[in-house]
Amino acid sequence: MTTSQDSSSEIVIEVSNVWKIFGGNASEALAAIREKGLSKAEVLAQFNAVVGVADVSLNVNRGEIFCVMGLSGSGKSTLVRHFNRLLEPTAGKIVIDGTDVMALSPASLRRFRNRNIGMVFQNFALMPHRSVLDNVAMPLEIRRINKNDRMRRAAAILDIVELGAWGSKFAHELSGGMQQRVGLARALAADPDVLLMDEPFSALDPLIRRQLQDEFLRLSSILKKTTVFITHDLDEAVRIGDRIAIMRDGRVVQIGSAEDIVMNPADDYVADFVAGISRLKVVRAHAVMQPLAEYLAANAPPPANAPRVDENETLSALIRMAIDADTPILVEDGNGEIGVVTREGLLRTVIEGADVS
């Protein structure tokens, strides 16, 4: 498995060697996997057991949007349901903000879910007999906060998701996109440390889905919640994720930024998976530049009037700049010049998807 992570980041979710095997012989199946290296198909044939999650380890940083993606049956939704113990793992450890989730008693787990974790489901899961405002206030009601306070806080959250005028309505009176915003507001009402979002937009029409992605990104920039976002849509993951974990057959095969994964796929499966993604808005200048010292060792210095860009400028912007510039493009970080982008390098990146250094 390939990973990419800033070592200076604060880890909020730590998942260590988590397995989930469904079936009455789960423990025996796991022992056989460890001893004999059985495949998923062999486990099913020999033990009548299904491997849902296979030895997954990952970390999620504070304030990060961490996308977990894969095809149907890859294990992504099964994995996220372990974070709040909707599913119990066969083996492994999960720590969230310093709390060993596996060690919690039933009562402590209920409190932890209510106070520390918000979850948004694909099917909205709104209570049809409750108003929108009552749905949003429900986590606070469970916490036994008095009615005036919980209604005030629920109304404030509805304003944030731009549904303040709809508090007295019922779920069936709202569109699908509006219902999903209510679900998000309910998850936010208790002010949780962590948001778990299980394919929250996949049941919506493409236009509504994109609008809700925009709304979610806006809210994330304001509230800065640590978010684990499950999706089968690579375009969605690339658009909203700070980092992406790609799963296959219950295993995580690569973790990294969209740029990492598109430019340096871990194996043929990941390469095929990302083949349809345009590099134009994913790849940044620092990934396609030649380091300055390496460029100067073989070339004359760029002229003083050479265009300059930040290291995070997109490939699309670099191409537009190269059309009008007759000189190489200088790349800078906060401390000065760090590299050079040439037309040749840009062409090679677009055509081959290769590192130009």
SULTA-V354839 format. One line per field, one symbol per residue. psi: psi as a letter, one per 30 degrees, with the letter a starting at -180 (. if undefined). Layout:
psi=???
This chain:
psi=kklkkjfflkkekjkjhkkjkklfheeeeeeeeeefhkleeeeeeefhlkjekjhkklkklkgkjjkklllkgfgeeeefffeghfkklellkkkjhfkjeffkleeeeeeeeeffkkkklegehljffkleeeeefeeeeefhkleeeeeeeeeeeeeeghgefgefllefflleeeeeeeeeeeefeghlekkkjjhfgfglleeeeeeeeeeeeeeefefhkkkjjklgjeeeeeefkelkkkkkhfkjfkklleeeeeeikeaeeeeeegefkkfegekleffflkkeeeefffllkllfgklkllfgkleeeeeeefefkfllkkkkaffakflkkleeeeeeeeefglkf.
